[in-house]
Amino acid sequence: MTGIVCIGGGPAGLTAAYELVRHRPDVTVLEADPLYVGGISRTIQVDGFCFDIGGHRFFSKSREVVDFWKEILGSQLLMRPRKSRIFYGGKFYPYPLDLKATLCNLGMIESALCGISYLYARCFPTRNPKTFEEWVTNQFGSRLFSIFFKTYTEKVWGMSCSEISADWAAQRIKNLSLFEALKNAVMRSLGLNKKNNKIKTLIEEFLYPRKGPGMMWEEAARKIEEKGGHVQMGCKATSLAYDAVAKLWNIEYSDSKAGNTKTIQASQVISTMPLRELMHAIKGVPAHVVETAEKLRYRDFITVALAITDRSKFDDNWIYIHSPEVKVGRIQNFKSWSPEMVPDDALTCYGLEYFCFEGDGLWNASDEELIALATRELEQIGLGSPSDVRKGYVVRQPKAYPVYDQDYQGYVDIIRDWLEGSCPGLQIVGRNGMHKYNNQDHSMMTAMLAVKNLLAGDKKYDVWCVNQDAEYHEEESRSGASGERLVPTAVR
Ligand SMILES: Cc1cc2nc3c(=O)[nH]c(=O)nc-3n(C[C@H](O)[C@H](O)[C@H](O)COP(=O)(O)OP(=O)(O)OC[C@H]3O[C@@H](n4cnc5c(N)ncnc54)[C@H](O)[C@@H]3O)c2cc1C
């Protein structure tokens, strides 16, 4: 019997393969990277330091996903406390917001102005908000929008908040208004949110593998192979052709280790490769669909990891850098994620994160220039001295974020309609695979549903119905995901 191919060895592809291999060992994962599994959730290991592509919290409302993680890593999965702050205007704001500290930092006059602009927005809201700016201003007022949303969001997306779709705000911060935020901040300040609050648990602590998220995916890959499946590294799928007579997919891939091109046949394919690339790879896609796929955009990402003498400057897991004076968007302290991320207790490792577009000035800067920039900006913010920096490492991550501009949903719908009507046995799952702003749990859940469909022999589950909390809701299929996130700026 011809086997099943999962394209991509990130969380979605490996989850699919792991779930499948319990039933069928004829599963092959093709992973383009020659070294690492885990995709965006991999952990880089160099000179004894471990660091993520952005810190990766493991949290999920889905029992199935959490059970999966525990089954793979057991006691190697740590429960870690969360601490994060916002840096803006030379001050640190606890995040999630703490009312007292926020009012103190803002000062009486600014706090009053924020209140007035909030009341104004409530009395004169923009009807049918279409952009991120309109949506957030309606909820919080223009002053709070510019302090807590505008600069960071624009760093992340590289475009004005007036160009970003309101969908993105609705997906990430649905149901959060100033009233809710204040209520949470007051509860937090009074310590009243400690019990019976699921959201609190998600926000204040999280699971994390003791050596980073890559550990999870390396172990998953090992277990897949142990059960008879194959995880082929350095194998990039380049073309997919459906043979309607044989009812088989012929998948061509380049094998970087062997230095040649090979073909594998599959009766079923689960793809997690970026949707735009997939539409170029499939043979026979109508020109208008390929042109539509070409319009999907991505935001790219650079981590500059600095190995530095630990002067206990901060113990946050990460700090959001809203200040427009510096380019850095967020700073991770990987030792706070897990002490095992650094090889020596006298050292720590900061990950300075830069959002960019592939090919722009930041992306094309040399590693030396980026390390110098990160070192300079760390000092500018007051979190580290250049003389303490021992070494720097640079990782460029293309396609870190699928962009939600005003038109993306229409493009995705066109592609999805064509795929569903023309590609039997092919399912798309995961983050870039679906061009959906998914975390690991959501990406995994879509993979789990695809496997259920495959094993049942019909498409009983619609993977587009998984919302941001990795919950399956039939009614959400075409309207974009929903799901409450009480963390307004938590762009991951
Ligand atoms: C900065 C940042 C921080 C994040 N923080 C969190 C967090 O705290 N918690 C959380 O749960 N999630 C977080 N995420 C999201 C998480 O990284 C993704 O949800 C997850 O990695 C998506 O899994 P995936 O398998 O769909 O895709 P990916 O991780 O993108 O994996 C896809 C894999 O497919 C491979 N591939 C691509 N094309 C081909 C091809 N043609 N042939 C073969 N292989 C191919 C890639 O090399 C890659 O390994 C974060 C993301 C970012 C960018």
The ligand as a Gaussian input file, in Angstrom:
#p B3LYP/6-31G(d) Opt

LIG

0 1
 C        8.282000      34.679000      17.487000
 C        7.285000      33.583000      17.674000
 C        6.922000      33.186000      18.957000
 C        5.987000      32.160000      19.138000
 N        5.625000      31.808000      20.413000
 C        4.749000      30.804000      20.608000
 C        4.397000      30.412000      21.929000
 O        4.830000      31.010000      22.904000
 N        3.562000      29.341000      22.064000
 C        3.050000      28.681000      20.982000
 O        2.326000      27.702000      21.186000
 N        3.336000      29.053000      19.730000
 C        4.173000      30.101000      19.512000
 N        4.488000      30.483000      18.236000
 C        3.817000      29.822000      17.107000
 C        4.503000      28.509000      16.733000
 O        5.843000      28.757000      16.405000
 C        3.768000      27.924000      15.540000
 O        2.392000      27.838000      15.813000
 C        4.208000      26.517000      15.163000
 O        5.592000      26.377000      15.034000
 C        3.528000      26.165000      13.839000
 O        3.790000      24.828000      13.532000
 P        3.685000      24.316000      12.027000
 O        4.138000      22.929000      12.032000
 O        2.361000      24.659000      11.491000
 O        4.694000      25.245000      11.206000
 P        6.236000      25.508000      11.297000
 O        6.678000      25.627000      12.703000
 O        6.464000      26.670000      10.382000
 O        6.907000      24.207000      10.680000
 C        6.826000      23.942000       9.304000
 C        7.979000      23.038000       8.937000
 O        7.856000      22.712000       7.566000
 C        9.130000      22.771000       6.953000
 N        8.909000      23.040000       5.530000
 C        8.495000      24.176000       4.938000
 N        8.406000      24.023000       3.612000
 C        8.749000      22.745000       3.358000
 C        8.839000      21.979000       2.182000
 N        8.572000      22.512000       0.975000
 N        9.240000      20.683000       2.279000
 C        9.548000      20.137000       3.480000
 N        9.492000      20.835000       4.629000
 C        9.080000      22.110000       4.567000
 C        9.846000      23.890000       7.684000
 O       11.247000      23.763000       7.566000
 C        9.344000      23.677000       9.107000
 O       10.177000      22.820000       9.821000
 C        5.396000      31.527000      18.014000
 C        5.770000      31.927000      16.724000
 C        6.682000      32.947000      16.547000
 C        7.046000      33.400000      15.164000

